[in-house]
Amino acid sequence: MTATLVSPARIGKAAVGALGMLAVATGALESVVTPTLPLLQRELDMSPAEGALLSIMLLITGALITPVAGKLGDRYGGKRVLIRLMAVVCAGGLVSALAPNLPVLLLGQVLQGAMVGALPLSFILVREHLPAGESKVAIGVVSGLFVGGGMAGTLSAGPVAEGLSRHWMFALPTIAVFGATILVDRLMPPDPPSRSDGAGVDWPGLVLLSGTLVTLMLVLALAPDIGSQPLVLGALIAVLAAFMIGWTAVERRAASPMVDLRMLTQPAVWKSCVLTFVICVGTSVAVYLVPQLFAVPATEYGFGAGATEIGFFLLPGAVAASLAGPIGGIGARRFGSRAVVTAGIVVMAATLISLAVVHTEVWHLIIGKMLIALANGLCVTALVTSTATSVHRGDTGIATSLVLVTRVLGYAVGVQASGAILTAGTPAGSDVPAESSFVTGFVIAGALTALSLLVTRTMSKGAKECPALIR
């Protein structure tokens, strides 16, 4: 009790700077796979479906780690948990850097996924050691540096992979993460654990949700290859159903569930989850298909872009995504969440359909990717805002966590489905998917996104006057 009553030590600019350096390094490490995925597929002889699995593994792990990291931070102290998470991340970066094949690289990405829990822990530390006004500024700085690190990783991954090797594009940011972690450990004072509510981490729910997501990804990744083996596919689907039923049962009975499914009975929450899922499916199709289309040889129907060029082509989309959050928050406050979500869905659906029809020039894909990234940011920000302001104040964290899990699920399903479509559309003996498979992917995503307008019509407009927007 005494420890909880002692005011925590105040930190200076050096400690905040160390957290910022860590944010830059982790953002760079997180973003190196996307622009170099075609290169990795060639060097490791991966199918498009296997490449899709690689691109989402870090995200899935991060979604599972984040709520656990927050609870452990409250129990044992934010700094202590952060340093240990970064040790796992460094181990994952090392494994990825040394990986000789896809299974080892997947393991490295699973370990690297621990980095997603680092940003919330950084915010906890900043709030613990700084006054309210200064902490808001520091949180904004750390968040901005994480986005900046992601852009740096997108730009540098290609030149490093092509100039040195794919191993160094993981090794260099991992070294930066290691150095920044040492600085945080030395400059950041320890924070005392906060009072615990007595509820532990929902380990059964975490394990069952992990099994659900992994099995779902395997079903989507293997579907093109095992379509002729219905018993194998049926067995996987049965395992998936068992995991889902078990997870639902555990979460409904848990004293402190990882995801409180009872919140889904509220219309505002389930509508936000449905819309988030569909919007993230549409976004992830573009995230996966556009770099693949850039890499298709110019002798076929693509542009023959290397990893360096792909990184530059993707940068405008990353900038648009970083601006979408603030714009979406302002729009939700001024016009209401429903208006912002509707506008975002219209832009995204129209862009996806347009890419299916017109993708013969580089600028077609660059502009399309920018518009989709902007629309996604607008929609997700408005949906989180709508969810947070539609439930009781004490249920805000539970409701928004449901949206987070749904977001990850939508993204994972979209990427894996896109990979499966390309794999199924690749002629025997060829490494290049048929152009029609790209068209199919864009059309399906565009149509599914457009259908979500049926749900937005039933949304409440949202409180325009609400000043407390949550990104």
Secondary structure as the mmCIF struct_conf table of DSSP 4:
data_model
#
loop_
_struct_conf.conf_type_id
_struct_conf.id
_struct_conf.beg_label_comp_id
_struct_conf.beg_label_asym_id
_struct_conf.beg_label_seq_id
_struct_conf.end_label_comp_id
_struct_conf.end_label_asym_id
_struct_conf.end_label_seq_id
HELX_RH_AL_P HELX_RH_AL_P1 THR A 2 LEU A 5
BEND BEND1 VAL A 6 VAL A 6
HELX_LH_PP_P HELX_LH_PP_P1 SER A 7 ILE A 11
HELX_RH_AL_P HELX_RH_AL_P2 LYS A 13 GLU A 30
TURN_TY1_P TURN_TY1_P1 SER A 31 SER A 31
BEND BEND2 VAL A 32 VAL A 32
HELX_RH_AL_P HELX_RH_AL_P3 VAL A 33 GLU A 43
TURN_TY1_P TURN_TY1_P2 LEU A 44 ASP A 45
HELX_RH_AL_P HELX_RH_AL_P4 PRO A 48 TYR A 76
HELX_RH_AL_P HELX_RH_AL_P5 GLY A 78 LEU A 98
BEND BEND3 ASN A 101 ASN A 101
HELX_RH_AL_P HELX_RH_AL_P6 LEU A 102 GLN A 112
HELX_RH_3T_P HELX_RH_3T_P1 GLY A 113 GLY A 117
HELX_RH_AL_P HELX_RH_AL_P7 ALA A 118 HIS A 129
BEND BEND4 LEU A 130 LEU A 130
HELX_RH_AL_P HELX_RH_AL_P8 ALA A 132 GLY A 163
TURN_TY1_P TURN_TY1_P3 LEU A 164 LEU A 164
HELX_RH_AL_P HELX_RH_AL_P9 ARG A 166 LEU A 187
BEND BEND5 MET A 188 MET A 188
HELX_LH_PP_P HELX_LH_PP_P2 PRO A 189 PRO A 190
HELX_LH_PP_P HELX_LH_PP_P3 PRO A 192 SER A 196
BEND BEND6 GLY A 198 GLY A 198
HELX_RH_AL_P HELX_RH_AL_P10 TRP A 203 ILE A 226
TURN_TY1_P TURN_TY1_P4 GLY A 227 SER A 228
HELX_RH_AL_P HELX_RH_AL_P11 PRO A 230 ARG A 253
BEND BEND7 ALA A 255 SER A 256
BEND BEND8 MET A 258 VAL A 259
HELX_RH_3T_P HELX_RH_3T_P2 LEU A 261 THR A 265
BEND BEND9 GLN A 266 GLN A 266
HELX_RH_AL_P HELX_RH_AL_P12 PRO A 267 ALA A 295
BEND BEND10 VAL A 296 VAL A 296
TURN_TY1_P TURN_TY1_P5 ALA A 298 TYR A 301
BEND BEND11 GLY A 302 GLY A 302
HELX_RH_AL_P HELX_RH_AL_P13 ALA A 307 PHE A 335
HELX_RH_AL_P HELX_RH_AL_P14 SER A 337 VAL A 357
BEND BEND12 THR A 360 GLU A 361
HELX_RH_AL_P HELX_RH_AL_P15 VAL A 362 SER A 390
BEND BEND13 VAL A 391 VAL A 391
HELX_RH_3T_P HELX_RH_3T_P3 ARG A 393 ASP A 395
HELX_RH_AL_P HELX_RH_AL_P16 THR A 396 ALA A 424
TURN_TY1_P TURN_TY1_P6 GLY A 425 GLY A 425
BEND BEND14 THR A 426 THR A 426
HELX_LH_PP_P HELX_LH_PP_P4 PRO A 427 PRO A 427
TURN_TY1_P TURN_TY1_P7 ALA A 428 GLY A 429
BEND BEND15 ASP A 431 VAL A 432
HELX_RH_AL_P HELX_RH_AL_P17 GLU A 435 LEU A 451
TURN_TY1_P TURN_TY1_P8 SER A 452 SER A 452
HELX_RH_AL_P HELX_RH_AL_P18 LEU A 453 THR A 456
TURN_TY1_P TURN_TY1_P9 ARG A 457 THR A 458
BEND BEND16 MET A 459 MET A 459
TURN_TY1_P TURN_TY1_P10 LYS A 464 GLU A 465
#
